[in-house]
Amino acid sequence: LEVTVLIDAQVSHYFKRRKMFPTQESKEERPDGSLVVSFRMGRYEAIRNILKSWIPHIVILEPEEFSKALLKDVKVWVKRQE
């Protein structure tokens, strides 16, 4: 499985300096300083909590079903806070 993520320019230097996950691969550095990275794993659960820790500085580009599942998790959490 592969997840592709857009990292905001504000925090992209962390991802350039060291891998947040062993299979992290930089795909594209954009002119605004943001970074597109991919992660490969056997199960989405392996990367889910790592990516949650970078909210709101990330956007899940692919796969859409993983993005929707992560968004659902965050919405449930927000609802609990209200």
C-alpha positions, 0 to 999 in steps of 0.5 A: 500500500502507498500513501501520498501526502502534501506537506506544508512548507512550514514543516517540510524541513522536518521531512527533508531532514529525517524520515518520519517512516522507514519507507518515506520517499520525497516525490516533489519539492514545490516552489512554495516550499511544500513537499510531496512524499510517499510512504509504503506499508503493509497496512494503513494503520502503520502510518495513520497515527504518524500522519495524525500528529502532523495535522493540520500541516498535511493533505492526503493526496492518495489514496482517497479512501485512506484520506476519507477514513482519516478525516472521519477519525478526526471528525469523530474526535472533534465531535467528542470535544464539543 
